[in-house]
Amino acid sequence: MTSRIPRDSRLRLVRPRPLAAAPTAVNQRRPRRPAPRPPEGTPAPAELARMARSGLADAARLAHWADDALRPGGDGASDGKGTLSDETAERAAADLGLTAAQIRADWDTARLAGLIEVHGNSARPGWRLRAWDRDDSAVLRGWVALFDAWSLAHPEPGDREPAAVAEVVSAMPQVLSFLQLSAGPVPVEQLLDLLEQRVVELRTERCEIPYGPQPEPVEEPEATEPQDAPLAPLLDWALRALASVGALTYGDGQATLTPLGNWAVWVKLEQICVAAQSPAGNIEVAAEEMLRGCAQLRPNAARAEYRAWLAARPVGSAVTELLGAARGDDALLRGLAFEALRVVGAPAEPDVRAVAEEPTLRPYALLWLAEHDGIDPEDAHEVLTREEATWLWVDTAAAVADHGEAPMLVRHLESALQPTVPQLLDEVRAVGHPRTVQVLVALAAAHPDPALAKAVRRAAFQVHTGG
């Protein structure tokens, strides 16, 4: 005869699984796109990482110095814009045997490469610095971040119009692609011709004629337009800036991509190809629809979709759109949105940190920030309080109940922090998750143990009636 007393069923204690575990359980197998291979002659990743470490050695040295000398938090940025204070620059110059100008240059490089992160008036080591000596992929990502910011690494000509500088920056990817395809030295005159053609194309694309009858143009005195200025000095600046980050060599009237530069341009071209070959067309849709499309993909395929979607839009607007999707009612999209934000990486940190005070997003944001700071994903859950972890358990269960199968919901019990079912039910009722009743009802319907299912149904009724 079955006892009417709820059993004190012991739950197997396991570490809470990352939230991404719930969506992946409903994934279906899809053919994987074969991993692309870099051009023949490209050094192995370990050799590329060695080159990147060599080129960024001074910046890494300064970052390590700042990590030791400016703890805790540091006073490296005095104006809230990341500029090194005079006092700290002189101190670093004395300790490292360099000039203050060299220290400032290395500081800027370290910031662009993600070795140092500035928050307000304080600085702290970036996560890449923690992994600098052991993780080749972190080193290469740091160098690519510096490569992406080449226009900030070298001062632009002060006598040029900002519009002309912006046009050259927009046109340089075409120049770099040509250098990559040429696989050797290219005369600067040839690059200048290509740059001029690309700038003309950009100006033509911006020329929009309104629909309908237009007034007759008013004749004005001829004036010298900034766009008519010669582009040779700006090309010289761009090539010098790219040379300063180690992407190419520049001299004797010609330019040549370095192995690192050649590899980085290939990576960028490959990203464009990935975006163009998005299997479900997710690149063109809004964040919420993209995340729903990725819910049926395996983890690697989903990450490829996230990268394709992100490559097609500015980082700032993409992060805003993902966080907007995370605020919705669908818990599955909440978890997937933060998985996509993990692909974004460091540029998303300010926005993620800002939403950490929102109750619905707080557990996700805290886990994201912990992993971003270098904590092992398996241990990241330790940053959550008991209440936050329980709230996250309910939210994950809601995702499983809405999109998974009954056995998955039963297995989800294994990830609970509470050692017994009665204790779990007590704490679940206390956290006040808006989906608590639905989750408990679904769990009661799915669980094969009649006594446990009855206890869960009773708890759902009590939450529903306010008991």
C-alpha positions in Angstrom: 0.0 0.0 0.0 1.4 3.4 -1.0 2.1 5.7 1.9 0.3 9.1 1.9 3.3 10.7 3.5 5.6 12.4 1.0 8.9 10.5 0.7 12.1 12.2 1.8 13.6 11.1 -1.5 17.3 11.9 -1.7 18.5 13.7 -4.8 21.8 12.8 -6.3 24.1 15.8 -5.7 25.7 17.0 -9.0 27.1 20.3 -10.0 24.5 22.5 -11.7 24.9 22.2 -15.4 25.2 25.3 -17.5 21.9 26.7 -18.7 22.8 25.8 -22.3 22.3 22.1 -21.3 18.5 22.6 -21.5 18.3 23.8 -25.1 20.8 21.3 -26.4 18.6 18.4 -25.2 16.0 19.3 -27.8 18.6 19.6 -30.5 18.3 17.6 -33.7 21.2 16.4 -35.7 22.1 18.5 -38.7 24.9 18.0 -41.1 28.0 20.0 -40.1 29.8 22.3 -42.3 33.3 21.0 -42.8 35.9 23.0 -41.0 37.7 25.3 -43.4 41.4 25.1 -43.8 43.6 28.2 -44.0 45.6 28.9 -47.2 48.5 26.7 -47.9 51.7 27.9 -46.2 49.8 29.4 -43.2 51.8 28.6 -40.0 50.2 26.3 -37.4 48.1 27.9 -34.7 50.9 27.4 -32.2 53.4 29.2 -34.4 50.9 32.0 -35.0 50.4 32.4 -31.3 54.2 32.5 -30.8 54.3 35.4 -33.3 51.5 37.2 -31.5 53.1 36.7 -28.1 56.3 38.1 -29.5 54.6 41.2 -31.0 52.6 41.9 -27.9 55.4 41.1 -25.4 55.8 44.7 -24.3 52.1 45.2 -23.8 51.8 41.9 -21.9 54.7 42.9 -19.7 53.1 46.2 -18.8 49.8 44.4 -18.2 51.5 42.0 -15.7 53.1 45.0 -14.0 49.8 46.7 -13.7 48.3 43.5 -12.3 50.9 43.4 -9.5 51.5 47.1 -8.9 47.9 48.5 -9.1 46.0 46.0 -7.0 43.2 46.1 -6.0 41.5 47.8 -8.9 44.4 50.1 -9.7 44.5 53.8 -10.5 45.6 53.4 -14.1 42.9 55.4 -15.7 42.5 58.8 -14.2 39.9 60.4 -16.5 37.4 57.6 -17.1 38.5 57.2 -20.7 41.3 54.8 -20.2 44.1 57.3 -20.4 47.1 56.4 -18.2 47.6 59.0 -15.5 51.0 60.9 -15.5 51.9 59.5 -12.0 51.3 55.9 -13.0 53.0 56.3 -16.3 56.2 57.6 -14.6 56.0 54.9 -12.0 55.7 52.2 -14.7 58.5 53.8 -16.7 60.9 53.7 -13.7 60.0 50.1 -12.8 60.3 48.8 -16.4 63.2 50.9 -17.6 61.2 52.6 -20.4 60.1 56.1 -21.2 56.7 57.4 -20.4 55.9 57.6 -24.1 56.7 53.9 -24.5 54.6 53.1 -21.5 51.6 55.0 -22.9 52.0 53.2 -26.3 52.2 49.8 -24.6 49.2 50.7 -22.4 47.1 51.5 -25.5 48.1 48.3 -27.2 47.3 46.3 -24.1 43.9 47.8 -23.9 43.1 47.2 -27.6 44.3 43.6 -27.2 42.1 43.0 -24.2 45.1 42.5 -21.8 43.9 45.4 -19.7 40.3 46.5 -19.1 39.4 49.9 -17.9 36.3 50.5 -15.8 35.7 54.2 -14.9 38.8 55.4 -13.2 40.3 52.0 -12.4 42.0 49.3 -14.4 42.2 45.5 -14.1 43.8 42.7 -16.0 41.7 41.3 -18.8 40.8 37.6 -18.9 43.2 37.1 -21.8 46.2 38.0 -19.6 45.2 35.2 -17.2 45.4 32.7 -20.1 48.3 34.4 -21.9 51.0 31.7 -21.3 48.8 28.6 -21.7 46.0 29.3 -24.2 47.1 29.9 -27.8 43.5 30.7 -28.8 43.2 33.5 -26.2 46.5 35.0 -27.5 45.2 34.9 -31.1 41.9 36.4 -30.2 43.7 39.2 -28.5 45.9 39.9 -31.5 42.8 39.8 -33.8 41.2 42.4 -31.5 44.2 44.6 -31.9 44.1 44.0 -35.7 40.4 45.0 -35.8 41.4 48.2 -34.0 44.3 49.1 -36.3 42.8 52.6 -37.0 43.1 53.4 -33.3 46.6 52.0 -32.9 48.3 54.8 -34.8 47.4 58.5 -34.7 45.5 59.6 -37.9 46.7 62.7 -39.8 45.5 65.8 -38.0 45.1 67.8 -41.2 42.6 65.4 -42.8 38.8 65.6 -42.7 37.2 63.0 -40.5 34.9 62.0 -43.3 37.9 61.2 -45.6 39.5 59.2 -42.8 36.3 57.2 -42.3 36.1 56.5 -46.0 39.6 55.1 -46.0 38.9 52.9 -42.9 35.8 51.6 -44.6 37.7 50.8 -47.8 40.7 49.1 -46.3 39.2 45.6 -46.0 39.1 45.5 -49.8 42.8 46.5 -49.9 43.7 43.9 -47.3 41.7 41.2 -49.2 43.7 42.1 -52.3 47.0 41.8 -50.4 45.9 38.4 -49.1 45.0 37.2 -52.6 48.3 38.5 -54.0 50.3 36.4 -51.6 53.3 38.6 -51.9 54.6 42.2 -52.1 52.2 44.7 -53.8 53.3 48.1 -55.0 51.8 51.0 -53.2 50.7 52.6 -56.5 48.5 49.5 -57.2 47.0 49.7 -53.7 46.3 53.4 -54.2 44.4 52.7 -57.4 42.3 50.1 -55.6 41.7 52.4 -52.7 40.5 55.2 -54.9 38.2 52.8 -56.8 36.7 51.6 -53.5 36.2 55.1 -52.1 34.4 56.0 -55.3 32.1 53.0 -54.9 31.4 54.0 -51.3 30.4 57.5 -52.3 28.2 56.2 -55.1 26.4 53.8 -52.7 25.7 56.8 -50.4 24.2 58.9 -53.2 20.5 58.6 -52.8 18.1 60.6 -55.0 14.7 61.2 -53.4 11.6 60.0 -55.2 9.4 62.5 -57.0 9.9 65.9 -58.6 12.9 67.9 -57.2 13.5 71.6 -57.3 16.1 73.0 -59.7 19.6 72.9 -58.2 20.9 76.3 -57.0 24.2 77.2 -58.4 26.8 77.8 -55.8 30.4 78.9 -56.0 32.8 76.0 -56.5 34.5 74.8 -53.3 37.1 72.3 -52.6 35.4 69.2 -51.1 37.2 67.2 -48.5 36.5 64.1 -50.5 38.5 65.5 -53.4 41.7 65.5 -51.3 44.4 63.1 -52.4 44.2 59.7 -50.8 47.9 58.9 -50.9 48.7 60.4 -47.4 45.7 58.5 -45.9 46.8 55.2 -47.5 50.3 55.9 -46.1 48.8 56.3 -42.6 46.7 53.2 -42.9 49.6 51.0 -44.0 51.8 52.4 -41.2 49.0 51.7 -38.7 48.6 48.2 -39.9 52.4 47.7 -39.8 52.4 49.0 -36.2 50.1 46.1 -35.1 52.1 43.5 -37.0 49.6 42.9 -39.8 52.0 43.8 -42.7 55.4 45.1 -43.6 55.6 48.4 -45.4 58.6 49.9 -47.1 60.4 50.5 -50.4 57.2 51.5 -52.0 55.4 48.2 -51.4 53.4 46.3 -48.7 53.3 42.6 -47.8 51.0 40.9 -45.3 52.8 39.1 -42.4 51.8 35.5 -41.7 49.6 36.8 -38.8 48.1 39.4 -41.1 47.5 36.9 -43.9 45.8 34.5 -41.4 43.7 37.3 -39.9 42.4 38.5 -43.2 41.5 34.9 -44.2 39.6 34.5 -40.9 37.6 37.7 -41.7 36.8 36.4 -45.2 35.8 33.1 -43.8 33.4 34.8 -41.3 31.8 36.6 -44.3 31.4 33.2 -46.0 29.9 31.7 -42.9 27.4 34.6 -42.7 26.5 34.2 -46.3 25.9 30.4 -45.9 23.7 30.6 -42.8 21.6 27.4 -43.4 18.4 28.8 -41.9 18.8 32.4 -43.1 19.1 33.5 -39.5 21.5 36.3 -40.5 18.7 38.5 -41.7 16.1 38.1 -38.9 15.7 39.6 -35.5 17.4 38.2 -32.4 14.4 36.4 -31.1 13.7 34.7 -34.3 17.3 33.8 -34.8 17.5 32.3 -31.3 14.4 30.2 -32.0 16.0 28.9 -35.1 19.1 28.0 -33.2 17.1 26.1 -30.5 17.0 23.1 -32.8 20.7 23.1 -33.6 23.5 21.3 -31.9 25.9 23.5 -29.8 28.6 23.9 -32.4 26.1 24.6 -35.2 24.3 27.1 -32.9 27.6 28.9 -32.2 28.3 29.1 -35.9 24.8 30.7 -36.4 25.5 33.2 -33.6 28.8 34.2 -35.2 27.1 34.6 -38.6 24.3 36.7 -37.1 26.8 38.9 -35.2 29.1 39.4 -38.1 26.2 41.0 -40.1 25.5 43.8 -37.6 27.3 46.3 -35.2 28.2 44.8 -31.9 26.4 47.4 -29.8 23.0 47.0 -31.5 23.4 43.2 -31.5 24.0 43.0 -27.8 21.0 45.3 -27.1 18.8 43.1 -29.3 20.0 39.9 -27.6 19.3 41.3 -24.1 15.9 42.4 -25.3 15.1 38.9 -26.4 16.4 37.6 -23.0 13.9 39.8 -21.2 11.0 38.0 -22.8 8.8 35.3 -21.3 10.5 32.4 -23.0 13.2 31.0 -20.7 14.7 29.0 -23.5 15.5 32.2 -25.4 16.9 33.7 -22.2 19.5 30.9 -22.0 20.3 31.0 -25.7 20.7 34.8 -25.7 23.4 34.5 -23.1 25.1 31.7 -25.1 25.2 34.1 -28.0 26.6 36.8 -25.7 29.4 34.4 -24.8 30.3 34.4 -28.5 30.3 38.2 -28.4 32.8 38.2 -25.6 34.4 41.3 -24.0 32.5 43.9 -26.0 29.3 42.8 -24.3 30.6 43.1 -20.7 29.4 46.7 -20.0 25.8 45.8 -21.1 25.8 42.5 -19.3 27.1 44.1 -16.1 24.4 46.7 -16.4 21.6 44.1 -16.5 23.0 42.2 -13.5 20.6 44.1 -11.3 17.5 43.0 -13.2 16.1 40.0 -11.2 15.1 38.1 -14.3 18.5 38.3 -15.9 20.7 38.5 -12.8 21.7 34.8 -12.5 22.5 34.6 -16.2 24.5 37.8 -16.1 26.5 36.7 -13.0 27.4 33.4 -14.6 28.4 35.2 -17.8 30.6 37.7 -15.9 32.2 34.9 -13.8 33.2 33.0 -17.0 34.4 36.2 -18.6 36.6 36.9 -15.6 38.3 33.5 -16.1 36.4 31.3 -13.7 36.0 27.7 -15.0 32.4 27.3 -16.3 32.1 24.2 -14.1 32.7 26.4 -11.0 30.9 29.6 -12.2 27.7 28.6 -10.4 29.5 29.3 -7.1 29.1 33.0 -7.6 25.3 32.6 -7.2 23.5 32.8 -3.9 21.2 29.9 -2.9 18.2 31.9 -3.9 19.7 32.9 -7.3 20.7 29.3 -8.1 17.2 28.1 -7.2 15.6 30.8 -9.4 17.8 29.7 -12.2 16.8 26.1 -11.7 13.1 27.0 -12.0 13.8 29.1 -15.1 15.7 26.3 -16.7 12.9 23.9 -15.8 10.5 26.2 -17.5 12.6 26.0 -20.7 12.6 22.2 -20.5 8.9 22.1 -19.8 8.1 24.3 -22.8 10.5 22.8 -25.3 11.7 19.5 -24.0 10.3 16.1 -23.1 9.0 14.7 -19.8 12.0 12.5 -19.1 14.3 15.6 -19.4 12.3 17.4 -16.8 12.7 14.5 -14.4 16.4 14.4 -15.0 16.5 18.1 -14.3 16.0 17.3 -10.7 19.5 16.0 -10.6 20.9 19.5 -11.0 19.1 20.9 -8.0 21.3 22.2 -5.1 18.8 20.9 -2.5 19.5 17.4 -1.2 15.8 16.4 -0.7 12.6 17.0 -2.6 10.8 18.7 0.3 13.7 21.1 0.8 13.7 21.8 -3.0 10.0 22.5 -3.0 10.2 24.8 0.0 13.0 26.9 -1.6 11.3 26.9 -5.0 8.1 28.3 -3.5 10.2 30.9 -1.7 12.0 32.4 -4.7 8.8 33.6 -6.3 9.5 32.7 -10.0 6.5 33.6 -12.1 6.6 30.1 -13.8 6.7 28.1 -10.5 3.2 26.7 -10.7 3.6 25.6 -14.4 6.9 24.0 -13.7 5.7 22.1 -10.6 2.6 20.9 -12.5 4.7 19.7 -15.4 7.1 18.0 -13.1 4.3 16.2 -11.2 2.8 15.0 -14.5 6.2 13.7 -15.7 7.6 12.0 -12.5 7.0 8.3 -12.3 7.0 8.2 -8.5 3.3 8.7 -7.4 4.1 9.9 -3.9 6.7 12.4 -5.1 4.4 13.6 -7.9 1.6 14.1 -5.3 3.9 16.2 -3.1 4.9 18.3 -6.1 1.2 18.8 -7.1 0.4 19.9 -3.6 3.3 22.4 -3.7 2.0 23.7 -7.0 -1.5 24.1 -5.5 -0.1 26.0 -2.5 1.8 28.4 -4.7 -1.3 28.9 -6.8 -3.5 29.7 -3.8 -0.8 31.8 -2.1 -0.2 29.2 0.7 
